């Protein structure tokens, strides 16, 4: 089962924040994600990602 959905904002284990653009399984059955950061794509394993904290804006 996928941990993240398309459009989710995530942090990588290297501290980079990006948006999930695709999710897929490897031939071995491991979950991978394509994460966009400033127009570039990173392809990361699910265990290298964590949800980004939501920022609440004051009204």
Secondary structure as UniProt FT lines:
FT   TURN            6..7
FT   STRAND          9..12
FT   TURN            13..14
FT   STRAND          17..25
FT   TURN            27..28
FT   STRAND          31..37
FT   TURN            38..39
FT   STRAND          40..45
FT   HELIX           46..48
FT   STRAND          49..51
//
